[in-house]
Amino acid sequence: MQPILQVKNLTHTYGVGTPFQRSAVENLSFDVQAGEFLGIIGHTGSGKSTLIQHLNGLLRPTSGQVLLNGRDIWAEPKKIRDVRFQVGLVFQYPEYQLFEETVYKDISFGPANQGKTGAELDRAVREAARLAGIRDEQLMKSPFELSGGQKRRVALAGVLAMEPEVLVLDEPTAGLDPAGRENLMANIRDFHRNRRTTVILVSHSMDEVARNVDRILVLKSAHVLMSGTPAEVFAQADALMAAGLDVPQVTRVAMALKARGLDVDPAVYTVEDLERQLLALRKGGAPC
């Protein structure tokens, strides 16, 4: 099956020809399958933000390609706006981009620019609001009356209303309290499970990534350091920490137990996995 997104030998160089020239991503290649939930992690400066801005054409490669459904997104530069409808990008702290007088109008801005009107537009707005966890009675409120977490949902709904094929989320829970983070991620999980839309999550929270994604792409110094399932990636905890990254808290606990002589697999990344191992040990069996 053809990947929905293909990044081929992507390089983006800032400050070309100046003393400040540097490549934020360099010769980077990977595929994203339709319906996949991909996590992207990396230390600050690893190239995450530059990379995701290429996925919907906000940045143009210095060299290399980004293919959407097998087609170079820059094949027809005048149509790059259409790519941005197909690959929806929610920036970090998107609530600062809200500007309309009501939540409804803010959510409708994108789909209206796609040409949706009347009942079609109303359906898109209300369905996106529901998916993002926004109640009907909030739609006529000013977005500036809402809490930070609610504003974040409005910004997410504005992208969902355009019904993108790929949803890219840049640190969607940054700055939220633990309950707000989990509530927002629950909505994103439900959206992915019910719609099977491709989701790409950039996050500094290893626990958030471990609990939600199918596969992880690890960036280091503008290159791909490793790629694999959460189990495969977090099994390389030492390499991750050497790259300046953290691992899920439960992985740290398992590593500490292993160091104390307990026969556990330190590659676990969920509480449930570690619990199963400890119960098996308590019963005298082999870890599962």
N, C-alpha and C positions, 0 to 999 in steps of 0.2 A: 504494500500500500504506500502511495506517495505521501511523504510527510506534509503537514499543513504549512510548516515553516522550515526553511533550510538556510542556514548561515554558512556561506562558503568563503573561506580565506579572507574574512573581514578584517580590515585594518582601518583605524581612524586616527589620524595624526593631527594634533593641534599645533598651531604656530609654525607651520611649514616655512622653512627658509629663515627662521629667526633663531636667536640663541636659546629660546624657550621651547623649541620643537620637541614634542614627545608623543608617543603613540599610546593612547588610552586603551585600545584593544589592538592586537597584532596577530594577523594570520589565524583568526579564530574561526573554527568550523564546528557545527553541530546541527542536528535535526530535532524538530519537535513534531510528535505525532498528533493527529487529530484526536481530540478528547483527552489528551494527556494533561496531568497536573504536574508541572515542572517547577522545581524550586531552584533559584539561583542565589548562591551565597559567595561571599568573598570579603576580604578585608577592605577597609576604606582605601580607595585608590586602585582597586583591582580591575576596574573597568565596567562594573555592573550598570551604572547609570548611563554611561555612554553606549553600552551595548543595547539596552532596551529602547533607547531613543532611535536606534536604527530600525527596530522591528516594525515601526509604523511610519518611517520616513521623516521623522523630525530631524534626523541627521542623515547626511548622505555619505556613503563610504568614501574614504580616500582611495581604497582599492577593495576588491572583493564584491560579493553580492549578498542580498537578502531576497529569497524567493518565497512568495506566498502562493500556495497551490501550484507550485512548479514554475511560476512566472516572476521574473525580476521586477521588484516593486518600482524600480526606476526606469523600466523599459520605456514608459511614456510619462515623463516628468509632469506634464500638465494634468495627469490623472492621479497624482499622489494623494490628493484629498480623499479620493475614494478608498485608498488603502487605509487611511486613518479612521474611516468608518468601519472597516473590516477588522482592524487590529486596534482595539480600544485600550488606551493607556491611562491609568489612574496614577497621578503623581503622588509623591510623598506630601503630606499635609495638603490634600486637595481642597480642603474647606476654605483655604485662602483664595481660591479661584471662584468662589460663589459670588454672584453679583445681581441676580434678579430679585424682584420684590417678593415673590412667593416661591415656596419649594416646588410647586407644580411647574412654574415658568422656568425655573432653573433646570429641572429634569427634562423639560421639553425642548430646551435649546438645541441640543445635538440632533435629535430625530427630526425637528422642524427643518434644520439645515439639510437633512437628507431628503427633504421633500414630503415628509409625512404631514398630513393635515386631517382635520375633523376627527372622525371616529377612530381612524387608524392611529393618529397621534395620541389620542386619549388612551387608547388601549396600551400603547407602548409605554406611556408615562406611568399608568397605574400598575401595570405588570412589573415594570422595573422597580417601582416603589415597594411593591409587595416583596419582590425578591431581595431587596436591600433592607427589609425590616422597617419600612416607614409606614406608619398608620395613615388611613385616609384623612383623619382629622388634622394631620400635620401638613397636608398638601397646600392648604391655603394660608399657612403661617409664613412669616418672613424667615428665611433660613438663618438670619442673624439672631433670632430668638432661641435657637436650639443649642443644645450642649455640643461640646466638641465631637463626641462620638456620633451624635445624630447628624451633624454637619457632614461628617465623613461618609455617612450612609447616603446623604443627598448627592454628594459628588460621585459616589459609586453608582447610584441609580442613574445619574445623567449619562454615564458611559453604557450601562446595561440597556438603557432605552434605545440605543442605536443598534442593539442586537448584533454585536460584533462576533466574528468567527473565533477570534482570539482575544482574551482578556489579560492584560498585563498590569500587575499590581506592584507598585514600588513602595515597599514598607507600609502596607495599608493600616497597620495597627500602631504605628509609631506615635508615642505620646499619650496613648490611651491607658486607662487603668486596667488591671487584670481582667475584671469582669467585662469591660468594654471590648478588650482585645478578643476574648473568647466569644462574645456575642457576635462580633463582626465576622470572625473566622467561621463561626457556625453558619452564618448566612452565605458566605462564600462557598463553604463545603456543600451546602444544600443546592446552591445554584449549579455548581459543577456536577453534582450527582444527578440532578434532575434534567439538566440541559445538555450535559456532556460537551459543553463548550470547552475548548482548550484554554487552560489557565496557566499563566506564568507568574510565579510569586517570587519577588525579591524581598529578602528579609534578613535582618541581623540576628533574629532569634532562632537558635538551633532547635529549640523545643517546638516552636511554631512550624518550622519546616518539617521536622521529623514526624509530627502528628498528621500532616496534611497532604504531602506530595507523593507522587508515584516515583519520581526520579529527581536527583539533585545534580546540578552542574556547579562545580566549584571553580571559581576564578582566582588566579593569583598573578599579579604583575602583568596584566593585559593578556594572559593566556589561560587556557583551560588546564587546571591542575588535575582534576579527576571528574568522572561522571559515573553515576550508578544509582541503584536503589538506595533508600536511606540505610538499609542494613549494610550494603556494600561500602557506602561512603563512611559511615560512622564506625565501621570496623577498622578504619585507618585513622583512628583518633590521634595518634602521635603525629602523623603527617599533617593533619588539620591544625593541630595546636602549633606545630612548627611554622605553619603558614600564617600564624596570628589569628586563627579562628578558634571559636569555642566548640564544645560538643554539648549535647543535651545533658541536663543535670543528672538524669538517671544513668547515662553512660558514665559520667564521672563517679557516681556511686558504685556502679558495677566494677569500674577499674580499681577503685579503692578496696572493694571486697576481694577482688582477685589478688591484689597486692598483699592482702592479709592472709592469703592462703585458701580462700574459699573457692570451690570449684564452680565458678560461674563464667559465662561467656561475656567478656566486657564490651562486646559489640552491640549490646541491646540498646534500644533507643526509645522504648516506651515503658511506662511503669508496669503495664500488664505483662510485658515480656519478662521483666525482671522478677515480678511476682511469681510467674509460672516456674521460673528456674528455682527460686528459693523454696517454693512449696515442694517441688520435686526433690530437692536436697533434704528437706525436712522429713520427707517420707522415705528417704533412703534410696531414692531412684536416681537415674541419670538426669541431668538438666535437659529440658525440652527446648 
